[in-house]
Amino acid sequence: KDDPECRKVLARFYLESGKFRRAHDVALEAVRIAPMDDEAILLLARAEKEMGGATAAEKTLQRLLERPAPPAEAYFLKGQILLDRHAAAEAPAFF
């Protein structure tokens, strides 16, 4: 029941299926179980972005970007969010 790996697999499946609310809920569970898990945090941010919550996604990503060695995907997703927000001048710094 408290397996973050299983929840990450489900979150990826729901994201790929376009079921963003379900992806969000499952990814949030994974983050609650494993709050330092980079992949779980990224999945949550992706789900938030897909649901139209750019602000929530940026806040979630900030947890990763403040780490000493953030995953590259966090920068990429931040750049995508900036482009979606029409902040193209800021986006190149994240690609």
C-alpha positions in Angstrom: 0.0 0.0 0.0 2.8 2.4 0.8 4.9 1.7 -2.3 6.0 4.9 -4.1 7.4 2.9 -7.1 3.9 1.4 -7.8 2.4 4.9 -7.5 5.0 6.4 -9.9 4.2 3.7 -12.5 0.5 4.5 -12.1 1.1 8.2 -12.4 3.1 7.8 -15.6 0.3 5.6 -17.0 -2.3 8.2 -16.2 -0.2 11.0 -17.6 0.3 9.1 -20.9 -3.5 8.3 -20.9 -4.5 11.9 -20.5 -6.0 11.3 -17.1 -4.3 14.2 -15.5 -6.4 14.4 -12.3 -5.7 10.7 -11.5 -2.1 11.2 -12.3 -1.9 14.1 -9.9 -3.6 12.2 -7.1 -1.4 9.2 -7.5 1.8 11.3 -7.8 0.8 13.3 -4.7 0.5 10.0 -2.8 4.0 9.0 -4.0 5.4 12.3 -2.8 3.7 11.9 0.6 5.3 8.5 0.9 8.7 9.5 -0.4 9.1 13.3 -0.2 12.7 13.3 -1.4 12.0 11.2 -4.5 12.9 13.3 -7.6 10.8 11.2 -10.0 7.7 11.4 -7.8 8.1 15.2 -7.6 8.6 15.5 -11.3 5.5 13.4 -12.0 3.5 15.6 -9.6 4.7 18.8 -11.4 3.9 17.3 -14.8 0.4 16.5 -13.7 -0.1 19.9 -12.2 1.2 21.5 -15.5 -1.2 19.4 -17.6 -4.1 20.3 -15.4 -3.4 24.0 -16.1 -1.7 24.7 -12.8 1.5 26.3 -13.9 1.9 28.1 -10.6 1.5 24.9 -8.6 3.9 23.1 -11.0 6.5 25.8 -10.6 6.2 25.6 -6.8 6.6 21.8 -6.9 9.6 22.1 -9.3 11.2 24.6 -7.0 11.7 21.9 -4.5 14.0 20.2 -7.0 15.7 23.2 -8.5 16.9 24.3 -5.0 18.8 21.1 -4.5 22.6 21.0 -5.1 22.2 18.7 -8.2 18.7 19.0 -9.6 17.6 16.5 -12.3 17.9 17.9 -15.9 14.2 17.1 -16.5 13.3 19.7 -13.8 15.0 22.4 -15.8 13.3 21.3 -19.0 9.9 21.2 -17.4 10.4 24.7 -15.9 11.3 26.0 -19.4 8.2 24.4 -20.8 6.1 26.1 -18.2 7.6 29.4 -18.9 6.9 29.0 -22.6 3.3 28.1 -21.8 3.1 31.2 -19.8 4.4 33.3 -22.7 7.6 34.1 -20.8 9.8 33.2 -23.7 12.6 35.6 -22.6 13.1 33.7 -19.4 12.7 30.2 -20.8 16.1 29.7 -22.5 17.9 29.8 -19.2 16.2 26.4 -18.4 16.9 24.6 -21.6 
